[in-house]
Amino acid sequence: MALQLIKESVVQSEKVVLRFPRHIVREPVVYHLIKDYDLRVSIMRASINPDEGGHMVLAMEGTKKHLEAGREYLEKKGVLLQPLSKDVRWREDRCVHCTACVSICPTAALRIDRSNMTVSFDSDKCIACELCIPVCIYKAMEIQF
């Protein structure tokens, strides 16, 4: 029993993409995640239009129980959730390791290993800013919302 309580109190984090339908845009859903579900949130990117809906990349941090409750709340409100890792994809098979993307990446999610001059991608650091998309002429980065 004590071990289960410890597991439930461990803080976890996740990055998600929220898709807002038009009818929910004006509701304070992020406020409720913070106030009602005791989650720490960071809006990493958002594009929301009151007439069309939109999407938001959100980093959430809290206990497993609170994260699950927050996700359930969002789903009941009609917000679609996707893990960010499914939306950001590095196509290593297309990458020629030219390093054009490395200097543009604000979080160092794209890095170069100087020992063998190869590019690597750390999806945990990626904030889906999309700066890497136009600089990669080989289309090695795919970001889908």
Buried (B, 14 or more C-beta within 10 A) or exposed (E): EEEEEEEEEEEEEBBBBBBBEEEBBEEEBBEBBBEEBBBEBEEBBEEBEEEEBBBBBBBBBBBEBBBEBBBEBBEEBEBBBBEBBEBBBBEEEEBEBEBBBBEBBEEEBBBBEEEEEEBBBEBEEBBBBEBBBEBBEBEBBEBEB
